Amino acid sequence: MKIIIVNGPNLNLLGVREKSIYGSCSFIEYYENMTPRFPNLEFEYFQSNTEGEIINFLHKVGFSADGIVLNAGAYTHTSVAIRDAIAAITTPVVEVHISNILTRENFRHESIIGPVCKGSIMGFGLDSYRLGVESFLLPE
């Protein structure tokens, strides 16, 4: 089973930005510790701060992977184009967020992409990614 993890804007700064919200661990450190917990899975990771690059990547992997774990960052609340890309592909997508977006600023309360995702996980810190991966291992 192949699982793709996609991170959007500013998530390359995890571990150094707003530590009170996002913690002090970089995503790469977390990823390197998480993936060995799933020895039977194949992982790929992609991060971009650019909306079009995320869309192009979803188009590239969205018909061959078994699952995509997506933290679209701020694009969650603004990108109709990423929503349309998720709707267009056949690979199921699980939306994840490190923080609970419902307890943040009002403009973060609505997810544009959520309605076209298999599910959403938020508020469990970096473990939101692990929970996203595990969601693909649950029986249908």
MODELLER restraints for C-alpha pairs under 7 A, 6 or more apart:
rsr = mdl.restraints
at = mdl.atoms
rsr.add(forms.Gaussian(group=physical.xy_distance, feature=features.Distance(at['CA:1:A'], at['CA:41:A']), mean=5.21, stdev=0.5))
rsr.add(forms.Gaussian(group=physical.xy_distance, feature=features.Distance(at['CA:1:A'], at['CA:42:A']), mean=6.08, stdev=0.5))
rsr.add(forms.Gaussian(group=physical.xy_distance, feature=features.Distance(at['CA:1:A'], at['CA:66:A']), mean=5.95, stdev=0.5))
rsr.add(forms.Gaussian(group=physical.xy_distance, feature=features.Distance(at['CA:2:A'], at['CA:41:A']), mean=5.89, stdev=0.5))
rsr.add(forms.Gaussian(group=physical.xy_distance, feature=features.Distance(at['CA:2:A'], at['CA:42:A']), mean=4.59, stdev=0.5))
rsr.add(forms.Gaussian(group=physical.xy_distance, feature=features.Distance(at['CA:2:A'], at['CA:43:A']), mean=5.81, stdev=0.5))
rsr.add(forms.Gaussian(group=physical.xy_distance, feature=features.Distance(at['CA:2:A'], at['CA:65:A']), mean=5.35, stdev=0.5))
rsr.add(forms.Gaussian(group=physical.xy_distance, feature=features.Distance(at['CA:2:A'], at['CA:66:A']), mean=5.26, stdev=0.5))
rsr.add(forms.Gaussian(group=physical.xy_distance, feature=features.Distance(at['CA:2:A'], at['CA:67:A']), mean=6.74, stdev=0.5))
rsr.add(forms.Gaussian(group=physical.xy_distance, feature=features.Distance(at['CA:3:A'], at['CA:42:A']), mean=6.21, stdev=0.5))
rsr.add(forms.Gaussian(group=physical.xy_distance, feature=features.Distance(at['CA:3:A'], at['CA:43:A']), mean=5.07, stdev=0.5))
rsr.add(forms.Gaussian(group=physical.xy_distance, feature=features.Distance(at['CA:3:A'], at['CA:44:A']), mean=6.58, stdev=0.5))
rsr.add(forms.Gaussian(group=physical.xy_distance, feature=features.Distance(at['CA:3:A'], at['CA:65:A']), mean=6.26, stdev=0.5))
rsr.add(forms.Gaussian(group=physical.xy_distance, feature=features.Distance(at['CA:3:A'], at['CA:66:A']), mean=5.90, stdev=0.5))
rsr.add(forms.Gaussian(group=physical.xy_distance, feature=features.Distance(at['CA:3:A'], at['CA:67:A']), mean=4.87, stdev=0.5))
rsr.add(forms.Gaussian(group=physical.xy_distance, feature=features.Distance(at['CA:3:A'], at['CA:68:A']), mean=5.69, stdev=0.5))
rsr.add(forms.Gaussian(group=physical.xy_distance, feature=features.Distance(at['CA:4:A'], at['CA:43:A']), mean=5.73, stdev=0.5))
rsr.add(forms.Gaussian(group=physical.xy_distance, feature=features.Distance(at['CA:4:A'], at['CA:44:A']), mean=4.81, stdev=0.5))
rsr.add(forms.Gaussian(group=physical.xy_distance, feature=features.Distance(at['CA:4:A'], at['CA:45:A']), mean=5.83, stdev=0.5))
rsr.add(forms.Gaussian(group=physical.xy_distance, feature=features.Distance(at['CA:4:A'], at['CA:65:A']), mean=6.98, stdev=0.5))
rsr.add(forms.Gaussian(group=physical.xy_distance, feature=features.Distance(at['CA:4:A'], at['CA:67:A']), mean=6.31, stdev=0.5))
rsr.add(forms.Gaussian(group=physical.xy_distance, feature=features.Distance(at['CA:4:A'], at['CA:68:A']), mean=4.70, stdev=0.5))
rsr.add(forms.Gaussian(group=physical.xy_distance, feature=features.Distance(at['CA:4:A'], at['CA:69:A']), mean=6.18, stdev=0.5))
rsr.add(forms.Gaussian(group=physical.xy_distance, feature=features.Distance(at['CA:5:A'], at['CA:44:A']), mean=6.27, stdev=0.5))
rsr.add(forms.Gaussian(group=physical.xy_distance, feature=features.Distance(at['CA:5:A'], at['CA:45:A']), mean=4.85, stdev=0.5))
rsr.add(forms.Gaussian(group=physical.xy_distance, feature=features.Distance(at['CA:5:A'], at['CA:46:A']), mean=6.32, stdev=0.5))
rsr.add(forms.Gaussian(group=physical.xy_distance, feature=features.Distance(at['CA:5:A'], at['CA:68:A']), mean=5.79, stdev=0.5))
rsr.add(forms.Gaussian(group=physical.xy_distance, feature=features.Distance(at['CA:5:A'], at['CA:69:A']), mean=4.75, stdev=0.5))
rsr.add(forms.Gaussian(group=physical.xy_distance, feature=features.Distance(at['CA:5:A'], at['CA:70:A']), mean=5.98, stdev=0.5))
rsr.add(forms.Gaussian(group=physical.xy_distance, feature=features.Distance(at['CA:6:A'], at['CA:45:A']), mean=6.01, stdev=0.5))
rsr.add(forms.Gaussian(group=physical.xy_distance, feature=features.Distance(at['CA:6:A'], at['CA:46:A']), mean=4.90, stdev=0.5))
rsr.add(forms.Gaussian(group=physical.xy_distance, feature=features.Distance(at['CA:6:A'], at['CA:47:A']), mean=5.67, stdev=0.5))
rsr.add(forms.Gaussian(group=physical.xy_distance, feature=features.Distance(at['CA:6:A'], at['CA:69:A']), mean=6.20, stdev=0.5))
rsr.add(forms.Gaussian(group=physical.xy_distance, feature=features.Distance(at['CA:6:A'], at['CA:70:A']), mean=4.82, stdev=0.5))
rsr.add(forms.Gaussian(group=physical.xy_distance, feature=features.Distance(at['CA:6:A'], at['CA:71:A']), mean=6.28, stdev=0.5))
rsr.add(forms.Gaussian(group=physical.xy_distance, feature=features.Distance(at['CA:7:A'], at['CA:46:A']), mean=6.34, stdev=0.5))
rsr.add(forms.Gaussian(group=physical.xy_distance, feature=features.Distance(at['CA:7:A'], at['CA:47:A']), mean=4.56, stdev=0.5))
rsr.add(forms.Gaussian(group=physical.xy_distance, feature=features.Distance(at['CA:7:A'], at['CA:48:A']), mean=6.58, stdev=0.5))
rsr.add(forms.Gaussian(group=physical.xy_distance, feature=features.Distance(at['CA:7:A'], at['CA:70:A']), mean=6.05, stdev=0.5))
rsr.add(forms.Gaussian(group=physical.xy_distance, feature=features.Distance(at['CA:7:A'], at['CA:71:A']), mean=4.93, stdev=0.5))
rsr.add(forms.Gaussian(group=physical.xy_distance, feature=features.Distance(at['CA:7:A'], at['CA:72:A']), mean=5.82, stdev=0.5))
rsr.add(forms.Gaussian(group=physical.xy_distance, feature=features.Distance(at['CA:8:A'], at['CA:47:A']), mean=5.80, stdev=0.5))
rsr.add(forms.Gaussian(group=physical.xy_distance, feature=features.Distance(at['CA:8:A'], at['CA:48:A']), mean=5.32, stdev=0.5))
rsr.add(forms.Gaussian(group=physical.xy_distance, feature=features.Distance(at['CA:8:A'], at['CA:49:A']), mean=5.54, stdev=0.5))
rsr.add(forms.Gaussian(group=physical.xy_distance, feature=features.Distance(at['CA:8:A'], at['CA:71:A']), mean=6.04, stdev=0.5))
rsr.add(forms.Gaussian(group=physical.xy_distance, feature=features.Distance(at['CA:8:A'], at['CA:72:A']), mean=4.44, stdev=0.5))
rsr.add(forms.Gaussian(group=physical.xy_distance, feature=features.Distance(at['CA:8:A'], at['CA:73:A']), mean=5.18, stdev=0.5))
rsr.add(forms.Gaussian(group=physical.xy_distance, feature=features.Distance(at['CA:9:A'], at['CA:48:A']), mean=6.01, stdev=0.5))
rsr.add(forms.Gaussian(group=physical.xy_distance, feature=features.Distance(at['CA:9:A'], at['CA:49:A']), mean=3.83, stdev=0.5))
rsr.add(forms.Gaussian(group=physical.xy_distance, feature=features.Distance(at['CA:9:A'], at['CA:50:A']), mean=6.82, stdev=0.5))
rsr.add(forms.Gaussian(group=physical.xy_distance, feature=features.Distance(at['CA:9:A'], at['CA:73:A']), mean=5.73, stdev=0.5))
rsr.add(forms.Gaussian(group=physical.xy_distance, feature=features.Distance(at['CA:9:A'], at['CA:74:A']), mean=6.86, stdev=0.5))
rsr.add(forms.Gaussian(group=physical.xy_distance, feature=features.Distance(at['CA:10:A'], at['CA:49:A']), mean=6.31, stdev=0.5))
rsr.add(forms.Gaussian(group=physical.xy_distance, feature=features.Distance(at['CA:14:A'], at['CA:22:A']), mean=6.59, stdev=0.5))
rsr.add(forms.Gaussian(group=physical.xy_distance, feature=features.Distance(at['CA:14:A'], at['CA:25:A']), mean=6.52, stdev=0.5))
rsr.add(forms.Gaussian(group=physical.xy_distance, feature=features.Distance(at['CA:14:A'], at['CA:26:A']), mean=4.72, stdev=0.5))
rsr.add(forms.Gaussian(group=physical.xy_distance, feature=features.Distance(at['CA:14:A'], at['CA:27:A']), mean=5.92, stdev=0.5))
rsr.add(forms.Gaussian(group=physical.xy_distance, feature=features.Distance(at['CA:15:A'], at['CA:23:A']), mean=6.01, stdev=0.5))
rsr.add(forms.Gaussian(group=physical.xy_distance, feature=features.Distance(at['CA:15:A'], at['CA:24:A']), mean=3.94, stdev=0.5))
rsr.add(forms.Gaussian(group=physical.xy_distance, feature=features.Distance(at['CA:15:A'], at['CA:25:A']), mean=4.39, stdev=0.5))
rsr.add(forms.Gaussian(group=physical.xy_distance, feature=features.Distance(at['CA:15:A'], at['CA:26:A']), mean=4.30, stdev=0.5))
rsr.add(forms.Gaussian(group=physical.xy_distance, feature=features.Distance(at['CA:16:A'], at['CA:24:A']), mean=6.42, stdev=0.5))
rsr.add(forms.Gaussian(group=physical.xy_distance, feature=features.Distance(at['CA:21:A'], at['CA:99:A']), mean=6.63, stdev=0.5))
rsr.add(forms.Gaussian(group=physical.xy_distance, feature=features.Distance(at['CA:22:A'], at['CA:98:A']), mean=6.54, stdev=0.5))
rsr.add(forms.Gaussian(group=physical.xy_distance, feature=features.Distance(at['CA:22:A'], at['CA:99:A']), mean=6.99, stdev=0.5))
rsr.add(forms.Gaussian(group=physical.xy_distance, feature=features.Distance(at['CA:22:A'], at['CA:125:A']), mean=6.78, stdev=0.5))
rsr.add(forms.Gaussian(group=physical.xy_distance, feature=features.Distance(at['CA:34:A'], at['CA:130:A']), mean=6.96, stdev=0.5))
rsr.add(forms.Gaussian(group=physical.xy_distance, feature=features.Distance(at['CA:48:A'], at['CA:54:A']), mean=6.33, stdev=0.5))
rsr.add(forms.Gaussian(group=physical.xy_distance, feature=features.Distance(at['CA:55:A'], at['CA:82:A']), mean=5.84, stdev=0.5))
rsr.add(forms.Gaussian(group=physical.xy_distance, feature=features.Distance(at['CA:55:A'], at['CA:85:A']), mean=6.07, stdev=0.5))
rsr.add(forms.Gaussian(group=physical.xy_distance, feature=features.Distance(at['CA:58:A'], at['CA:85:A']), mean=6.76, stdev=0.5))
rsr.add(forms.Gaussian(group=physical.xy_distance, feature=features.Distance(at['CA:59:A'], at['CA:85:A']), mean=6.88, stdev=0.5))
rsr.add(forms.Gaussian(group=physical.xy_distance, feature=features.Distance(at['CA:59:A'], at['CA:89:A']), mean=6.76, stdev=0.5))
rsr.add(forms.Gaussian(group=physical.xy_distance, feature=features.Distance(at['CA:62:A'], at['CA:89:A']), mean=5.03, stdev=0.5))
rsr.add(forms.Gaussian(group=physical.xy_distance, feature=features.Distance(at['CA:62:A'], at['CA:90:A']), mean=6.02, stdev=0.5))
rsr.add(forms.Gaussian(group=physical.xy_distance, feature=features.Distance(at['CA:62:A'], at['CA:91:A']), mean=5.00, stdev=0.5))
rsr.add(forms.Gaussian(group=physical.xy_distance, feature=features.Distance(at['CA:63:A'], at['CA:89:A']), mean=6.03, stdev=0.5))
rsr.add(forms.Gaussian(group=physical.xy_distance, feature=features.Distance(at['CA:63:A'], at['CA:90:A']), mean=5.42, stdev=0.5))
rsr.add(forms.Gaussian(group=physical.xy_distance, feature=features.Distance(at['CA:63:A'], at['CA:91:A']), mean=5.68, stdev=0.5))
rsr.add(forms.Gaussian(group=physical.xy_distance, feature=features.Distance(at['CA:65:A'], at['CA:91:A']), mean=6.15, stdev=0.5))
rsr.add(forms.Gaussian(group=physical.xy_distance, feature=features.Distance(at['CA:66:A'], at['CA:91:A']), mean=5.97, stdev=0.5))
rsr.add(forms.Gaussian(group=physical.xy_distance, feature=features.Distance(at['CA:67:A'], at['CA:91:A']), mean=5.66, stdev=0.5))
rsr.add(forms.Gaussian(group=physical.xy_distance, feature=features.Distance(at['CA:67:A'], at['CA:92:A']), mean=5.29, stdev=0.5))
rsr.add(forms.Gaussian(group=physical.xy_distance, feature=features.Distance(at['CA:67:A'], at['CA:93:A']), mean=6.01, stdev=0.5))
rsr.add(forms.Gaussian(group=physical.xy_distance, feature=features.Distance(at['CA:67:A'], at['CA:136:A']), mean=6.72, stdev=0.5))
rsr.add(forms.Gaussian(group=physical.xy_distance, feature=features.Distance(at['CA:68:A'], at['CA:91:A']), mean=6.93, stdev=0.5))
rsr.add(forms.Gaussian(group=physical.xy_distance, feature=features.Distance(at['CA:68:A'], at['CA:92:A']), mean=6.29, stdev=0.5))
rsr.add(forms.Gaussian(group=physical.xy_distance, feature=features.Distance(at['CA:68:A'], at['CA:93:A']), mean=4.66, stdev=0.5))
rsr.add(forms.Gaussian(group=physical.xy_distance, feature=features.Distance(at['CA:68:A'], at['CA:94:A']), mean=6.25, stdev=0.5))
rsr.add(forms.Gaussian(group=physical.xy_distance, feature=features.Distance(at['CA:69:A'], at['CA:93:A']), mean=5.84, stdev=0.5))
rsr.add(forms.Gaussian(group=physical.xy_distance, feature=features.Distance(at['CA:69:A'], at['CA:94:A']), mean=4.95, stdev=0.5))
rsr.add(forms.Gaussian(group=physical.xy_distance, feature=features.Distance(at['CA:69:A'], at['CA:95:A']), mean=6.12, stdev=0.5))
rsr.add(forms.Gaussian(group=physical.xy_distance, feature=features.Distance(at['CA:69:A'], at['CA:96:A']), mean=6.78, stdev=0.5))
rsr.add(forms.Gaussian(group=physical.xy_distance, feature=features.Distance(at['CA:69:A'], at['CA:129:A']), mean=6.99, stdev=0.5))
rsr.add(forms.Gaussian(group=physical.xy_distance, feature=features.Distance(at['CA:69:A'], at['CA:132:A']), mean=5.99, stdev=0.5))
rsr.add(forms.Gaussian(group=physical.xy_distance, feature=features.Distance(at['CA:69:A'], at['CA:133:A']), mean=6.76, stdev=0.5))
rsr.add(forms.Gaussian(group=physical.xy_distance, feature=features.Distance(at['CA:70:A'], at['CA:93:A']), mean=6.71, stdev=0.5))
rsr.add(forms.Gaussian(group=physical.xy_distance, feature=features.Distance(at['CA:70:A'], at['CA:94:A']), mean=6.09, stdev=0.5))
rsr.add(forms.Gaussian(group=physical.xy_distance, feature=features.Distance(at['CA:70:A'], at['CA:95:A']), mean=4.99, stdev=0.5))
rsr.add(forms.Gaussian(group=physical.xy_distance, feature=features.Distance(at['CA:70:A'], at['CA:96:A']), mean=5.91, stdev=0.5))
rsr.add(forms.Gaussian(group=physical.xy_distance, feature=features.Distance(at['CA:71:A'], at['CA:95:A']), mean=5.91, stdev=0.5))
rsr.add(forms.Gaussian(group=physical.xy_distance, feature=features.Distance(at['CA:71:A'], at['CA:96:A']), mean=5.02, stdev=0.5))
rsr.add(forms.Gaussian(group=physical.xy_distance, feature=features.Distance(at['CA:71:A'], at['CA:97:A']), mean=5.79, stdev=0.5))
rsr.add(forms.Gaussian(group=physical.xy_distance, feature=features.Distance(at['CA:76:A'], at['CA:111:A']), mean=5.31, stdev=0.5))
rsr.add(forms.Gaussian(group=physical.xy_distance, feature=features.Distance(at['CA:76:A'], at['CA:112:A']), mean=5.81, stdev=0.5))
rsr.add(forms.Gaussian(group=physical.xy_distance, feature=features.Distance(at['CA:76:A'], at['CA:113:A']), mean=5.84, stdev=0.5))
rsr.add(forms.Gaussian(group=physical.xy_distance, feature=features.Distance(at['CA:77:A'], at['CA:108:A']), mean=6.19, stdev=0.5))
rsr.add(forms.Gaussian(group=physical.xy_distance, feature=features.Distance(at['CA:77:A'], at['CA:110:A']), mean=6.01, stdev=0.5))
rsr.add(forms.Gaussian(group=physical.xy_distance, feature=features.Distance(at['CA:77:A'], at['CA:111:A']), mean=5.04, stdev=0.5))
rsr.add(forms.Gaussian(group=physical.xy_distance, feature=features.Distance(at['CA:77:A'], at['CA:112:A']), mean=5.41, stdev=0.5))
rsr.add(forms.Gaussian(group=physical.xy_distance, feature=features.Distance(at['CA:78:A'], at['CA:112:A']), mean=6.73, stdev=0.5))
rsr.add(forms.Gaussian(group=physical.xy_distance, feature=features.Distance(at['CA:79:A'], at['CA:112:A']), mean=6.93, stdev=0.5))
rsr.add(forms.Gaussian(group=physical.xy_distance, feature=features.Distance(at['CA:80:A'], at['CA:112:A']), mean=6.80, stdev=0.5))
rsr.add(forms.Gaussian(group=physical.xy_distance, feature=features.Distance(at['CA:83:A'], at['CA:112:A']), mean=6.60, stdev=0.5))
rsr.add(forms.Gaussian(group=physical.xy_distance, feature=features.Distance(at['CA:83:A'], at['CA:113:A']), mean=4.72, stdev=0.5))
rsr.add(forms.Gaussian(group=physical.xy_distance, feature=features.Distance(at['CA:83:A'], at['CA:116:A']), mean=6.78, stdev=0.5))
rsr.add(forms.Gaussian(group=physical.xy_distance, feature=features.Distance(at['CA:86:A'], at['CA:116:A']), mean=6.57, stdev=0.5))
rsr.add(forms.Gaussian(group=physical.xy_distance, feature=features.Distance(at['CA:87:A'], at['CA:116:A']), mean=5.74, stdev=0.5))
rsr.add(forms.Gaussian(group=physical.xy_distance, feature=features.Distance(at['CA:92:A'], at['CA:117:A']), mean=6.82, stdev=0.5))
rsr.add(forms.Gaussian(group=physical.xy_distance, feature=features.Distance(at['CA:92:A'], at['CA:118:A']), mean=5.93, stdev=0.5))
rsr.add(forms.Gaussian(group=physical.xy_distance, feature=features.Distance(at['CA:93:A'], at['CA:117:A']), mean=5.10, stdev=0.5))
rsr.add(forms.Gaussian(group=physical.xy_distance, feature=features.Distance(at['CA:93:A'], at['CA:118:A']), mean=5.60, stdev=0.5))
rsr.add(forms.Gaussian(group=physical.xy_distance, feature=features.Distance(at['CA:94:A'], at['CA:117:A']), mean=5.59, stdev=0.5))
rsr.add(forms.Gaussian(group=physical.xy_distance, feature=features.Distance(at['CA:94:A'], at['CA:118:A']), mean=5.38, stdev=0.5))
rsr.add(forms.Gaussian(group=physical.xy_distance, feature=features.Distance(at['CA:94:A'], at['CA:119:A']), mean=5.10, stdev=0.5))
rsr.add(forms.Gaussian(group=physical.xy_distance, feature=features.Distance(at['CA:94:A'], at['CA:120:A']), mean=5.75, stdev=0.5))
rsr.add(forms.Gaussian(group=physical.xy_distance, feature=features.Distance(at['CA:94:A'], at['CA:132:A']), mean=6.14, stdev=0.5))
rsr.add(forms.Gaussian(group=physical.xy_distance, feature=features.Distance(at['CA:95:A'], at['CA:114:A']), mean=6.56, stdev=0.5))
rsr.add(forms.Gaussian(group=physical.xy_distance, feature=features.Distance(at['CA:95:A'], at['CA:117:A']), mean=6.41, stdev=0.5))
rsr.add(forms.Gaussian(group=physical.xy_distance, feature=features.Distance(at['CA:95:A'], at['CA:119:A']), mean=6.24, stdev=0.5))
rsr.add(forms.Gaussian(group=physical.xy_distance, feature=features.Distance(at['CA:95:A'], at['CA:120:A']), mean=4.59, stdev=0.5))
rsr.add(forms.Gaussian(group=physical.xy_distance, feature=features.Distance(at['CA:95:A'], at['CA:121:A']), mean=6.27, stdev=0.5))
rsr.add(forms.Gaussian(group=physical.xy_distance, feature=features.Distance(at['CA:96:A'], at['CA:120:A']), mean=5.72, stdev=0.5))
rsr.add(forms.Gaussian(group=physical.xy_distance, feature=features.Distance(at['CA:96:A'], at['CA:121:A']), mean=4.75, stdev=0.5))
rsr.add(forms.Gaussian(group=physical.xy_distance, feature=features.Distance(at['CA:96:A'], at['CA:122:A']), mean=5.58, stdev=0.5))
rsr.add(forms.Gaussian(group=physical.xy_distance, feature=features.Distance(at['CA:96:A'], at['CA:128:A']), mean=5.99, stdev=0.5))
rsr.add(forms.Gaussian(group=physical.xy_distance, feature=features.Distance(at['CA:96:A'], at['CA:129:A']), mean=6.45, stdev=0.5))
rsr.add(forms.Gaussian(group=physical.xy_distance, feature=features.Distance(at['CA:96:A'], at['CA:132:A']), mean=6.73, stdev=0.5))
rsr.add(forms.Gaussian(group=physical.xy_distance, feature=features.Distance(at['CA:97:A'], at['CA:121:A']), mean=6.35, stdev=0.5))
rsr.add(forms.Gaussian(group=physical.xy_distance, feature=features.Distance(at['CA:97:A'], at['CA:122:A']), mean=4.52, stdev=0.5))
rsr.add(forms.Gaussian(group=physical.xy_distance, feature=features.Distance(at['CA:97:A'], at['CA:123:A']), mean=6.41, stdev=0.5))
rsr.add(forms.Gaussian(group=physical.xy_distance, feature=features.Distance(at['CA:97:A'], at['CA:128:A']), mean=6.47, stdev=0.5))
rsr.add(forms.Gaussian(group=physical.xy_distance, feature=features.Distance(at['CA:98:A'], at['CA:122:A']), mean=5.85, stdev=0.5))
rsr.add(forms.Gaussian(group=physical.xy_distance, feature=features.Distance(at['CA:98:A'], at['CA:123:A']), mean=5.35, stdev=0.5))
rsr.add(forms.Gaussian(group=physical.xy_distance, feature=features.Distance(at['CA:98:A'], at['CA:124:A']), mean=5.95, stdev=0.5))
rsr.add(forms.Gaussian(group=physical.xy_distance, feature=features.Distance(at['CA:98:A'], at['CA:125:A']), mean=4.23, stdev=0.5))
rsr.add(forms.Gaussian(group=physical.xy_distance, feature=features.Distance(at['CA:98:A'], at['CA:126:A']), mean=5.47, stdev=0.5))
rsr.add(forms.Gaussian(group=physical.xy_distance, feature=features.Distance(at['CA:98:A'], at['CA:128:A']), mean=6.01, stdev=0.5))
rsr.add(forms.Gaussian(group=physical.xy_distance, feature=features.Distance(at['CA:99:A'], at['CA:122:A']), mean=5.89, stdev=0.5))
rsr.add(forms.Gaussian(group=physical.xy_distance, feature=features.Distance(at['CA:99:A'], at['CA:123:A']), mean=4.14, stdev=0.5))
rsr.add(forms.Gaussian(group=physical.xy_distance, feature=features.Distance(at['CA:99:A'], at['CA:124:A']), mean=6.69, stdev=0.5))
rsr.add(forms.Gaussian(group=physical.xy_distance, feature=features.Distance(at['CA:99:A'], at['CA:125:A']), mean=5.99, stdev=0.5))
rsr.add(forms.Gaussian(group=physical.xy_distance, feature=features.Distance(at['CA:100:A'], at['CA:122:A']), mean=5.02, stdev=0.5))
rsr.add(forms.Gaussian(group=physical.xy_distance, feature=features.Distance(at['CA:100:A'], at['CA:123:A']), mean=3.87, stdev=0.5))
rsr.add(forms.Gaussian(group=physical.xy_distance, feature=features.Distance(at['CA:101:A'], at['CA:108:A']), mean=5.71, stdev=0.5))
rsr.add(forms.Gaussian(group=physical.xy_distance, feature=features.Distance(at['CA:101:A'], at['CA:109:A']), mean=5.65, stdev=0.5))
rsr.add(forms.Gaussian(group=physical.xy_distance, feature=features.Distance(at['CA:102:A'], at['CA:108:A']), mean=6.96, stdev=0.5))
rsr.add(forms.Gaussian(group=physical.xy_distance, feature=features.Distance(at['CA:102:A'], at['CA:109:A']), mean=4.82, stdev=0.5))
rsr.add(forms.Gaussian(group=physical.xy_distance, feature=features.Distance(at['CA:114:A'], at['CA:120:A']), mean=6.54, stdev=0.5))
rsr.add(forms.Gaussian(group=physical.xy_distance, feature=features.Distance(at['CA:121:A'], at['CA:128:A']), mean=6.03, stdev=0.5))
rsr.add(forms.Gaussian(group=physical.xy_distance, feature=features.Distance(at['CA:121:A'], at['CA:132:A']), mean=6.78, stdev=0.5))
rsr.add(forms.Gaussian(group=physical.xy_distance, feature=features.Distance(at['CA:122:A'], at['CA:128:A']), mean=6.14, stdev=0.5))
